[in-house]
């Protein structure tokens, strides 16, 4: 972008210095907060679209389709797979295009899978492969997380990053819960009949307009797109090429932190995608859609709290304790499931699973705080060691941190595919989800050891 065009673009912040206390208090704080809240709204709606199939899949056979349980689990898992893959290129986009432009583009395109899914649902002759394609397109919504978190990291000073990323990620994650609350309500309301949406009669005498679960988000996405266009900013100093961002892939800390984030956020998004279907298979007499929203709601709020608590107590300490509790809740879950002559106990199952949602959300916030702080530390130390200036160190630290956040968030999202698919495979092979839960338990125990060994000792980088 030329100097003249920069002058004409009042959305471009050409002299952004959040680490300067006077600048931050007089100007920076207000701009950063405005961008944060618009980002939260866009990300929340993106999570609604990303997890659409967690609510839609449960009801597809009720409106005339005839898919197997494993096929339905796959539909809930696929958006997380494509979302994880797409997070890698999305993590490059903000430094290339700018946060404002990319938020607009990445939000408005989500209208496509919403409209297409609503159309596909209304024709019971729609083949399974069409739903697979739509599910993969919903993954574009999950990719937004990488670019959104990277963008917000540019706006806030080091001391505020844990809280800001926690709010953006936590309230954005709240979209899963919002969708799971809204979808079961709107599918029984004739709100889009004027567009030709027809309902499917149910056994209890009610009528289900399942297409509403997808179409209801389209106008909201359009409003969020306009808010981003008129209310957000680009930061000139955040510009960086792909080549500038790639070196973080060669750093051991990125892969270690990615493992920890896979265990926390991957669990949150995986359980969010698969919990309703899992509950339906284990406790078929329970209307789980009325209760499924609370787990993602709890996890999303806990994520925001995790960032704030980590800023005060240290991300490593919070993450370490959190993994211990994740392992404990997973072990307790075995006692609640049907099997061995027992019918299981849904109330205990639900309470223990809420504990898993809580700790997965809390750990997502604390691990993200670790990423932001640790990458800033090691980058500044590396630049200073080679004789670079403070300004160079700060600039590289911002670029490296944003790139690391993007790459790590991509790896974390794989859990959203692996967990529902693991449940589906375990049920198909053994008739029980116990095999999948054993794998998760071992993984959480490994993460306890890794967190302590790499970051918990005195000589480790501190967060």
C-alpha positions in Angstrom: 0.0 0.0 0.0 1.4 3.4 -1.0 2.0 6.3 1.4 -0.7 8.3 -0.3 -3.3 5.5 0.0 -2.3 5.0 3.6 -3.1 8.7 4.3 -6.5 8.3 2.5 -7.3 5.2 4.5 -8.5 6.3 7.9 -9.1 2.7 8.9 -5.3 2.1 8.8 -3.3 2.6 12.0 0.2 3.6 10.9 1.8 4.4 14.3 0.5 1.7 16.7 2.5 1.5 20.0 0.4 -0.4 22.6 3.5 -0.9 24.8 3.8 2.9 25.3 1.7 3.7 28.4 0.8 7.2 27.4 -0.3 6.1 23.9 -2.3 3.2 25.3 -4.2 5.3 27.8 -4.9 8.3 25.6 -5.7 6.6 22.3 -4.8 2.9 22.0 -7.2 1.4 24.6 -10.4 2.7 23.0 -9.4 1.6 19.5 -8.3 -1.8 20.7 -11.5 -2.4 22.7 -13.7 -1.5 19.7 -11.8 -3.9 17.5 -12.0 -6.6 20.1 -15.8 -6.4 20.6 -16.5 -6.4 16.8 -14.1 -9.4 16.5 -15.9 -11.2 19.3 -19.3 -10.8 17.5 -17.8 -12.1 14.2 -16.0 -15.0 15.9 -19.1 -15.9 17.9 -21.2 -16.2 14.7 -18.3 -18.2 13.1 -18.5 -20.7 15.9 -22.2 -21.0 15.5 -21.7 -21.9 11.8 -18.7 -24.2 12.6 -20.7 -26.3 15.0 -24.0 -26.3 13.0 -23.9 -30.0 12.4 -23.7 -30.8 16.1 -27.4 -29.7 16.3 -28.5 -30.6 12.7 -27.1 -34.1 12.6 -29.1 -35.3 15.6 -32.3 -34.3 13.7 -31.6 -35.2 10.1 -33.3 -38.6 10.4 -36.3 -37.0 12.1 -37.1 -35.0 8.9 -36.9 -38.0 6.5 -33.2 -38.9 6.0 -31.8 -42.3 6.8 -28.2 -42.0 7.8 -26.3 -44.4 10.2 -24.9 -43.3 13.5 -21.4 -43.4 12.2 -22.4 -41.3 9.2 -24.0 -38.7 11.5 -20.9 -38.6 13.8 -18.8 -38.1 10.7 -20.9 -35.0 9.7 -20.3 -33.5 13.2 -16.6 -34.2 12.9 -15.8 -33.0 9.3 -16.2 -29.2 10.0 -13.4 -29.5 12.5 -11.2 -31.3 10.1 -11.5 -28.7 7.3 -11.4 -26.0 10.0 -8.1 -27.3 11.3 -6.5 -27.5 7.8 -7.8 -24.1 6.8 -6.4 -22.5 10.0 -2.9 -22.8 8.6 -3.5 -20.5 5.6 -5.8 -18.3 7.6 -3.1 -17.7 10.1 -1.1 -15.9 7.3 -4.0 -13.7 6.2 -4.1 -10.9 8.7 -0.4 -9.8 8.2 -1.0 -10.0 4.4 -4.4 -8.4 4.0 -4.9 -6.6 7.3 -7.3 -7.5 10.1 -10.2 -5.4 9.0 -10.3 -6.6 5.4 -9.8 -10.3 6.3 -12.5 -10.2 9.0 -15.0 -8.8 6.4 -14.1 -11.5 3.9 -14.0 -14.4 6.3 -17.3 -13.5 7.8 -19.4 -12.8 4.7 -18.4 -16.1 3.0 -20.0 -18.1 5.9 -23.4 -17.2 4.5 -22.8 -19.7 1.7 -22.9 -23.0 3.7 -25.8 -21.7 5.9 -28.0 -21.1 2.9 -26.9 -24.3 1.1 -27.5 -26.4 4.2 -31.0 -25.0 4.6 -31.8 -25.8 1.0 -30.4 -29.4 1.3 -32.3 -30.2 4.4 -35.6 -29.5 2.7 -35.1 -32.2 0.0 -34.9 -35.7 1.5 -33.4 -36.9 -1.8 -30.3 -34.9 -1.1 -27.4 -37.4 -1.2 -25.0 -37.9 1.8 -22.1 -36.5 -0.2 -23.8 -33.1 -0.4 -23.9 -32.9 3.3 -20.3 -33.9 3.5 -19.4 -31.0 1.2 -21.5 -28.5 3.2 -19.9 -29.8 6.5 -16.5 -29.2 5.0 -17.5 -25.7 4.0 -18.7 -25.0 7.6 -15.0 -25.6 8.4 -14.2 -22.2 7.0 -15.9 -20.8 10.0 -13.6 -22.7 12.3 -10.6 -21.3 10.5 -11.7 -17.8 11.4 -10.4 -18.4 14.9 -6.7 -18.4 13.8 -6.9 -15.1 12.0 -9.1 -13.5 14.6 -6.8 -14.4 17.5 -3.7 -13.4 15.6 -5.3 -10.1 14.7 -6.3 -9.2 18.3 -2.8 -10.0 19.5 -1.5 -7.0 17.5 -3.8 -4.6 19.3 -3.0 -5.2 23.0 0.2 -4.8 25.1 1.9 -7.8 26.5 0.4 -7.3 30.0 -3.2 -7.3 28.5 -2.8 -10.1 25.9 -3.9 -13.0 28.1 -7.1 -11.2 29.1 -7.8 -9.9 25.5 -7.2 -13.3 23.9 -9.2 -14.9 26.6 -12.2 -12.6 26.0 -12.0 -12.9 22.2 -11.5 -16.7 22.2 -13.9 -17.3 25.2 -16.8 -15.2 24.0 -16.1 -16.4 20.5 -16.3 -20.0 21.7 -19.6 -19.1 23.3 -21.0 -19.3 19.7 -21.2 -23.1 20.2 -23.5 -22.7 23.1 -25.5 -20.0 21.5 -26.1 -22.2 18.4 -27.1 -25.1 20.6 -29.6 -23.0 22.4 -31.0 -21.2 19.4 -31.2 -24.1 16.9 -33.5 -26.3 19.1 -35.8 -23.3 19.6 -36.0 -22.0 16.0 -36.6 -25.3 14.3 -40.1 -25.4 15.8 -41.0 -21.9 14.6 -42.3 -21.1 11.1 -40.0 -18.1 10.7 -38.9 -18.7 7.1 -42.1 -20.1 5.6 -42.4 -16.9 3.5 -39.3 -18.1 1.7 -40.9 -21.5 1.0 -39.4 -23.5 3.9 -41.6 -26.4 4.6 -41.8 -28.3 7.9 -41.7 -32.1 8.7 -44.4 -33.5 11.0 -43.1 -35.2 14.1 -44.5 -38.1 16.1 -45.7 -35.9 18.9 -47.8 -33.8 16.6 -45.3 -30.9 16.3 -43.7 -29.6 13.1 -40.0 -29.3 12.6 -38.5 -26.7 10.3 -34.9 -27.9 10.5 -33.7 -25.6 7.7 -34.2 -22.7 10.2 -31.2 -23.9 12.2 -29.0 -22.9 9.2 -30.8 -20.0 7.7 -31.2 -18.0 11.0 -27.5 -17.1 10.9 -27.4 -15.6 7.4 -28.8 -12.1 8.3 -26.7 -12.0 11.5 -23.5 -12.7 9.5 -24.4 -9.9 7.1 -24.8 -7.4 10.0 -21.5 -8.6 11.5 -19.8 -8.1 8.2 -21.0 -4.5 8.0 -19.8 -3.9 11.6 -16.4 -5.1 10.7 -16.2 -3.0 7.5 -17.2 0.2 9.2 -15.8 -0.3 12.8 -12.5 -2.2 12.6 -8.9 -1.1 11.8 -5.8 -2.4 10.1 -2.4 -2.0 11.7 0.4 -1.0 9.3 3.1 -2.6 11.5 1.3 -6.0 11.5 2.1 -6.4 7.8 4.3 -9.4 7.1 4.9 -11.9 4.3 4.5 -15.6 4.5 8.3 -16.0 4.6 8.4 -13.8 7.7 6.0 -16.0 9.5 7.3 -19.5 8.5 10.4 -19.6 10.8 8.1 -20.3 13.9 7.5 -23.8 12.5 11.1 -24.7 13.2 10.9 -23.9 16.9 10.4 -26.7 19.4 8.2 -24.6 21.7 5.6 -24.2 19.0 5.1 -27.9 18.7 5.1 -28.5 22.5 2.5 -25.7 23.0 0.5 -27.1 20.1 0.3 -30.5 21.9 -1.0 -28.8 25.0 -3.5 -26.7 23.1 -4.7 -29.8 21.2 -5.5 -31.3 24.6 -7.4 -28.3 25.8 -9.1 -26.5 22.9 -9.2 -29.7 20.9 -11.2 -31.3 23.8 -13.5 -28.3 24.1 -14.4 -28.3 20.4 -14.4 -32.1 20.0 -16.7 -32.6 23.0 -18.9 -29.7 21.7 -19.3 -31.4 18.4 -19.8 -34.9 19.7 -21.5 -34.6 23.1 -25.1 -34.5 21.8 -24.6 -37.6 19.6 -22.7 -39.5 22.3 -25.4 -38.8 24.9 -28.1 -39.9 22.4 -26.4 -43.2 21.9 -25.8 -43.9 25.6 -29.0 -42.4 27.0 -31.6 -42.5 24.2 -34.5 -41.7 26.5 -33.1 -38.3 27.4 -33.8 -35.2 25.2 -30.2 -34.1 25.1 -30.8 -31.1 22.8 -32.4 -29.2 25.7 -29.2 -29.7 27.8 -26.4 -29.9 25.3 -25.8 -26.1 25.2 -24.6 -25.8 28.8 -21.3 -27.6 28.3 -20.0 -25.3 25.6 -21.5 -22.3 27.5 -19.5 -23.3 30.6 -16.3 -24.0 28.6 -16.5 -20.7 26.7 -16.9 -18.6 29.9 -14.1 -20.6 31.5 -11.8 -19.8 28.6 -12.2 -16.1 29.3 -11.6 -16.7 32.9 -8.5 -18.9 32.1 -6.8 -15.9 30.3 -7.5 -13.5 33.2 -6.4 -16.0 35.9 -3.3 -16.9 34.0 -2.3 -13.2 33.8 -2.4 -13.1 37.6 -1.2 -16.6 38.6 0.9 -17.7 35.6 -0.3 -19.7 32.6 2.0 -22.7 33.4 0.7 -23.1 36.9 -3.0 -22.9 35.8 -2.4 -25.2 32.9 -0.6 -27.9 35.0 -3.4 -28.0 37.6 -6.0 -28.0 34.9 -4.6 -31.1 33.2 -4.7 -33.0 36.4 -8.4 -32.2 36.7 -9.1 -33.2 33.1 -7.5 -36.6 33.7 -9.6 -37.0 36.9 -12.9 -36.1 35.2 -12.1 -38.5 32.3 -11.4 -41.3 34.8 -14.7 -40.6 36.6 -16.6 -40.7 33.4 -16.1 -44.5 33.1 -18.2 -45.0 36.2 -21.2 -43.2 34.7 -21.6 -45.1 31.3 -23.9 -48.0 30.6 -22.1 -51.4 30.5 -21.4 -54.5 32.4 -25.1 -55.0 33.4 -25.4 -51.3 34.5 -27.7 -48.9 32.8 -25.4 -46.0 33.7 -26.4 -42.8 35.4 -27.2 -39.9 33.1 -27.2 -37.2 35.9 -23.7 -38.2 37.0 -22.5 -38.6 33.4 -23.8 -35.0 32.6 -22.2 -33.5 35.7 -18.8 -35.1 35.1 -18.9 -34.1 31.4 -19.7 -30.5 32.5 -16.4 -30.7 34.6 -14.6 -31.7 31.4 -16.1 -28.8 29.5 -15.1 -26.4 32.3 -11.5 -27.6 32.4 -11.2 -27.8 28.6 -12.3 -24.2 28.4 -10.1 -23.0 31.3 -7.1 -24.8 29.8 -7.8 -23.2 26.4 -7.4 -19.8 27.9 -4.3 -20.6 30.0 -2.4 -22.4 27.2 -3.1 -19.5 24.8 -1.7 -17.1 27.4 1.4 -19.3 27.6 1.8 -19.1 23.8 1.6 -15.3 23.8 4.0 -14.8 26.7 6.6 -17.5 25.9 6.9 -16.7 22.2 7.4 -13.0 23.0 10.1 -13.9 25.5 12.1 -16.3 23.3 11.8 -14.0 20.2 13.0 -10.9 22.1 15.9 -12.9 23.6 16.9 -14.3 20.2 16.9 -10.8 18.5 18.9 -9.2 21.4 21.4 -12.0 21.2 22.2 -11.3 17.6 22.5 -7.6 18.4 19.1 -6.4 17.2 17.5 -3.2 18.5 14.6 -3.0 21.0 12.3 -2.0 18.1 13.4 -4.9 16.0 12.9 -7.3 18.9 9.4 -6.0 19.5 8.4 -6.1 15.8 9.7 -9.7 15.4 8.1 -10.7 18.7 4.7 -9.5 17.5 5.0 -11.3 14.1 6.2 -14.5 15.6 3.6 -14.5 18.3 0.7 -14.0 15.8 2.1 -16.7 13.5 2.5 -19.1 16.4 -1.0 -18.4 17.6 -2.3 -19.2 14.2 -0.4 -22.4 13.6 -1.1 -23.7 17.1 -4.8 -23.0 16.9 -4.8 -25.0 13.6 -3.4 -28.0 15.4 -5.7 -27.6 18.3 -8.8 -27.7 16.1 -7.9 -31.3 15.0 -9.4 -32.4 18.2 -12.8 -31.3 16.9 -12.5 -34.0 14.3 -10.7 -36.7 16.2 -13.0 -36.8 19.3 -16.3 -37.3 17.5 -14.7 -39.7 15.0 -13.1 -41.6 17.9 -16.5 -41.9 19.6 -18.1 -43.1 16.4 -15.4 -45.6 15.6 -15.4 -47.0 19.2 -19.1 -47.4 19.1 -19.0 -49.1 15.7 -16.3 -51.5 16.8 -17.3 -52.3 20.4 -20.7 -50.8 21.0 -19.2 -48.5 23.7 -17.3 -45.2 23.8 -15.0 -46.6 26.5 -12.1 -47.3 24.1 -12.0 -43.7 23.0 -12.2 -42.4 26.5 -9.2 -44.5 27.5 -7.1 -42.8 24.7 -8.2 -39.4 26.0 -7.2 -40.3 29.6 -3.7 -41.4 28.6 -3.3 -38.2 26.5 -4.2 -35.9 29.4 -1.8 -37.7 31.7 1.0 -37.2 29.1 0.1 -33.5 29.0 0.5 -33.2 32.8 4.1 -34.6 32.5 5.0 -32.5 29.4 3.7 -29.3 31.0 5.8 -29.8 34.2 8.9 -31.1 32.4 9.1 -28.3 29.8 7.6 -25.3 31.6 7.2 -26.1 35.2 10.9 -26.2 36.3 12.9 -23.2 37.4 15.0 -23.0 34.2 12.0 -23.1 31.9 10.5 -20.1 30.1 7.8 -18.5 32.3 4.3 -17.5 31.4 
